[in-house]
Amino acid sequence: MFYYGTGIKRFKEKDYKGAISNFSEAIHYEPEFTDAYYYRAQCYLKLPNYDEAIRDLSTVIRLDPSYLNAYMDRANVYLLQGEYDDAIADCNEAIKLNSQNPLTYYLRGTAQSSKGNIDAAIVDYTKALVVAPKLWNAYLNRGCLLNSKKDYEGAIADFGMVLNLNPQNTDVYFYRAVTYSEQGRYQDSVNDYTVVINNNAKHFNAHYARGRLYSKMQEFDAAIADLDSALEFVPDHAWAYYWRGVAYAGKQAYAFAVSDLEKALQLDPSLDKDQRISDKLAKWKAILEADNKPSDAAPE
């Protein structure tokens, strides 16, 4: 037990490599010491060394099939590695051992979501919330999934719960802004994007999305300002040039509009397949040519 106790001490001190050495010594003297394998796995997770962590967690499960945390931790590692079926299988075993652990449902829901099983994921997040009604992460993830299913009111309700439970989480404003936008509630969406930007002035996606909305709302100066910021952060974003071009056209600044659309097409030639974009570019060029064409009228 000396080596194990020293390993625990080093683990708490975040000396993970030293702790691994101690746990290995403990295992050398007691090859079926499940807790030593488990905590050595925790050290490997911190480093991180996922393959070794899985190896030790699998040994724990082999030695003690009722070791709940080993299933949950291995499921989490499988999730990080993209091995979603294995993660789900471990969650299923963990649920057999304890059906009242909300984190197991949360993990399984995340694995289901990653596999594209949206309905199954929503069911699991809901089960997690039945057991732990204050698990704000589950509300956040379920809200995003409900939005993907166009259940906008359900999504907004979940995002509201996140804000009630974790008011410091400004990320949820971004997700709610997306939902408001898809509902056509542009001003509400703009308000939420503004909260995100006030918290992080360099948030590219918020500037881009708000700029696009301002363009749709015909608030062209505000749109251009946001899209200028977006392009400062990501200079090769074709759609940011497109929407800034739309805003310039709204201000009848067609030379700038044409320039931005041509830049968008240069960055992403596939946009040329969108007839609406081609039509806009042709229209704006025709306006420019008409404005620049000499008058046929004789001077007085």
FENTA-V933659 format. One record per residue. PHI is phi in whole degrees, -180 to 180 (none if undefined). PSI is psi in radians with two decimals (none if undefined). Layout:
# FENTA-V933659
{{PHI;PSI} {PHI;PSI}}
This chain:
# FENTA-V933659
{{none;-0.29} {-60;-0.84} {-65;-0.69} {-64;-0.82} {-61;-0.71} {-66;-0.65} {-63;-0.75} {-61;-0.75} {-62;-0.81} {-67;-0.61} {-61;-0.80} {-65;-0.50} {-85;0.01} {68;0.39} {-92;1.33} {-69;-0.66} {-68;-0.69} {-64;-0.70} {-65;-0.69} {-58;-0.75} {-60;-0.75} {-67;-0.78} {-65;-0.62} {-64;-0.70} {-64;-0.73} {-61;-0.72} {-68;-0.63} {-58;-0.73} {-85;-0.41} {-140;1.48} {-60;-0.27} {-112;0.51} {-82;1.58} {-61;-0.72} {-64;-0.59} {-66;-0.73} {-63;-0.74} {-63;-0.83} {-74;-0.47} {-67;-0.65} {-61;-0.70} {-61;-0.67} {-64;-0.77} {-63;-0.61} {-64;-0.63} {-72;-0.46} {-68;-0.75} {-95;2.61} {-137;1.53} {-68;-0.64} {-63;-0.78} {-68;-0.61} {-62;-0.80} {-62;-0.70} {-59;-0.81} {-70;-0.71} {-65;-0.63} {-65;-0.64} {-65;-0.73} {-58;-0.81} {-66;-0.66} {-64;-0.73} {-76;-0.57} {-144;1.57} {-63;-0.13} {-100;0.19} {-81;1.57} {-55;-0.86} {-63;-0.49} {-66;-0.73} {-62;-0.80} {-65;-0.76} {-67;-0.69} {-68;-0.65} {-60;-0.71} {-65;-0.70} {-66;-0.78} {-58;-0.69} {-62;-0.78} {-63;-0.54} {-89;-0.04} {81;0.23} {-93;1.30} {-69;-0.66} {-64;-0.72} {-65;-0.66} {-63;-0.77} {-64;-0.71} {-62;-0.73} {-68;-0.66} {-63;-0.69} {-60;-0.73} {-67;-0.70} {-64;-0.67} {-67;-0.59} {-62;-0.61} {-80;-0.57} {-156;1.81} {-83;0.02} {-111;0.29} {-95;1.90} {-65;-0.53} {-67;-0.49} {-67;-0.77} {-65;-0.67} {-62;-0.81} {-62;-0.78} {-66;-0.67} {-62;-0.70} {-66;-0.69} {-65;-0.74} {-62;-0.74} {-61;-0.74} {-65;-0.48} {-83;-0.11} {88;0.16} {-88;1.32} {-64;-0.79} {-64;-0.74} {-64;-0.66} {-65;-0.75} {-61;-0.72} {-60;-0.77} {-68;-0.72} {-63;-0.64} {-66;-0.71} {-63;-0.70} {-61;-0.69} {-74;-0.47} {-63;-0.73} {-78;-0.67} {-133;1.49} {-64;-0.19} {-104;0.26} {-80;1.51} {-64;-0.52} {-61;-0.62} {-69;-0.68} {-62;-0.74} {-62;-0.86} {-67;-0.71} {-66;-0.67} {-60;-0.75} {-63;-0.69} {-69;-0.69} {-63;-0.65} {-61;-0.72} {-65;-0.43} {-93;0.14} {66;0.37} {-89;1.33} {-68;-0.69} {-66;-0.69} {-63;-0.72} {-63;-0.80} {-63;-0.65} {-63;-0.73} {-67;-0.72} {-65;-0.61} {-64;-0.65} {-65;-0.65} {-60;-0.79} {-66;-0.58} {-67;-0.69} {-86;-0.51} {-142;1.30} {-61;-0.35} {-81;-0.14} {-82;1.74} {-83;-0.26} {-60;-0.58} {-64;-0.50} {-62;-0.63} {-64;-0.83} {-65;-0.67} {-68;-0.62} {-60;-0.71} {-60;-0.77} {-65;-0.80} {-57;-0.73} {-62;-0.77} {-69;-0.40} {-79;-0.22} {86;0.18} {-91;1.27} {-65;-0.73} {-66;-0.70} {-62;-0.70} {-64;-0.80} {-58;-0.74} {-60;-0.73} {-71;-0.69} {-61;-0.61} {-64;-0.69} {-60;-0.77} {-61;-0.79} {-68;-0.65} {-63;-0.52} {-84;-0.51} {-146;1.66} {-65;-0.27} {-104;0.38} {-77;1.73} {-56;-0.91} {-61;-0.62} {-70;-0.75} {-63;-0.78} {-62;-0.85} {-66;-0.72} {-67;-0.68} {-62;-0.72} {-62;-0.73} {-65;-0.75} {-59;-0.66} {-63;-0.77} {-65;-0.55} {-84;0.02} {64;0.48} {-98;1.34} {-71;-0.65} {-64;-0.75} {-65;-0.66} {-62;-0.82} {-62;-0.72} {-61;-0.78} {-67;-0.74} {-72;-0.52} {-59;-0.79} {-64;-0.77} {-59;-0.76} {-73;-0.39} {-67;-0.64} {-83;-0.66} {-132;1.54} {-68;-0.26} {-112;0.53} {-90;1.85} {-60;-0.75} {-69;-0.50} {-65;-0.71} {-64;-0.70} {-59;-0.90} {-70;-0.54} {-68;-0.63} {-61;-0.71} {-62;-0.72} {-66;-0.75} {-62;-0.70} {-63;-0.64} {-61;-0.51} {-91;0.08} {64;0.44} {-94;1.26} {-70;-0.50} {-63;-0.76} {-68;-0.65} {-64;-0.80} {-63;-0.76} {-59;-0.74} {-69;-0.68} {-68;-0.68} {-65;-0.65} {-66;-0.72} {-60;-0.75} {-69;-0.58} {-66;-0.72} {-74;-0.58} {-140;1.50} {-58;-0.38} {-65;-0.35} {-64;-0.38} {-65;-0.33} {-78;-0.26} {-83;1.92} {-61;-0.55} {-64;-0.68} {-70;-0.75} {-61;-0.72} {-65;-0.72} {-61;-0.82} {-62;-0.76} {-64;-0.72} {-63;-0.81} {-69;-0.62} {-66;-0.67} {-65;-0.67} {-64;-0.74} {-62;-0.78} {-63;-0.70} {-65;-0.68} {-68;-0.55} {-93;-0.12} {-73;2.30} {-64;2.54} {-72;2.44} {-84;-0.16} {-71;2.44} {-72;2.45} {-65;2.54} {-79;none}}
